[in-house]
Amino acid sequence: MSKIYTKTGDDGTTGLLGPGRVSKHDRRIEAYGTVDELNAVLGVARSAPEIGPELDRRLGRIQEELFTVGAALADPDPEGPFHGAVAPAFIDRLEREIDAVEAGLPPLEHFILPGGSPAASRLHLARTVCRRAERAVIALRETPGQSVPGPIVVYLNRLSDYLFVLARAANAEAGVADVPWRGL
């Protein structure tokens, strides 16, 4: 790669995959920027001292997939090379892993508050950023003239569920109870 700074964005625009430039405030930039933020938050989660090798491996795979999601979002061409890259197999794997992790947890009887162990707290933060990324992608999809590969919204929705059960599992592994919401 060449220098990290190009100065081409100093005017408030950025390039997408393909020709042309758009405002850094464009919905497409917001969508893939929030996916990038989620990826960074997962990097922070992986740095928690109590993250074991299996969870680290799972989160690393998610980070790789999020790079693919970001590339698909950065390409406005519905026929672009990354538009088929977010495969239904990603979603199927998440669902299998959610079911497997949940099977080892006590059933939820109440809403729970985000928090607990450092790892669980970081995973809950990642979950909320994932939900924001999902909203940004939906806003992009609903913008006239814009396209978003169909599986991306489903993938992000399932990923936030996965991060929720991983947070619960991190608390269980650390011997920290989930804190139930007591309501009003």
C-alpha positions, -999 to +999 in steps of 0.1 A: +000+000+000+011+036-006+009+064+020-020+063+043-029+099+036-039+109+001-054+143+008-082+135-017-107+134+012-098+169+025-128+183+007-152+161+026-156+134-001-144+098-003-142+072-030-162+041-033-153+009-050-156+019-086-156+054-101-167+086-085-167+102-051-194+109-026-198+130+006-184+114+037-219+119+051-235+097+024-257+069+037-234+043+020-204+057+039-224+057+071-234+020+066-199+006+059-183+030+084-206+016+112-196-019+101-160-009+104-167+005+139-183-028+148-152-046+136-130-023+158-152-029+188-148-067+182-110-061+182-114-044+216-135-074+228-109-098+217-084-080+239-102-088+271-079-109+292-104-136+298-112-142+261-103-178+256-089-193+223-122-206+211-140-173+215-111-154+201-112-177+170-150-171+166-146-133+169-117-133+145-138-151+119-166-125+124-140-097+118-130-113+085-167-116+075-173-080+085-146-069+062-164-087+034-197-070+044-179-036+043-165-043+009-200-052-004-214-020+011-186+001-004-196-011-039-227+008-052-228-015-083-255-042-078-235-064-102-202-057-084-178-084-074-186-083-037-224-083-039-226-121-037-198-124-012-220-123+019-233-158+016-264-174+032-239-199+046-226-171+069-261-168+084-266-206+086-234-209+106-244-181+130-277-198+136-260-231+144-235-214+167-263-195+185-282-227+191-250-245+203-240-217+227-276-212+240-279-249+247-252-245+274-269-215+291-297-213+315-330-202+298-337-165+298-366-156+321-361-118+322-346-091+301-310-086+312-289-055+316-257-052+295-226-058+316-210-083+339-175-095+331-151-073+310-155-097+281-193-098+283-195-060+287-174-056+255-196-081+237-227-062+247-212-030+234-204-048+201-240-060+200-253-025+202-229-012+175-241-042+154-277-030+158-267+005+148-249-009+117-281-028+108-301+004+110-276+022+089-277-005+062-316-005+063-315+033+058-292+028+028-314+001+014-345+023+017-327+052-002-340+055-038-314+044-063-293+025-038-288-013-035-277-035-007-271-072-011-301-090+006-282-112+030-264-083+047-294-071+068-302-107+078-265-113+087-262-083+109-295-091+126-283-126+134-249-114+144-264-091+171-282-122+184-249-141+183-231-114+202-258-114+228-255-151+235-217-149+235-219-121+261-241-144+283-217-172+277-187-150+287-205-141+319-212-178+326-176-188+320-164-160+343-188-171+370-207-137+368-245-138+368-264-119+342-282-090+359-320-091+353-339-059+345-362-053+374-386-031+354-405-002+367 
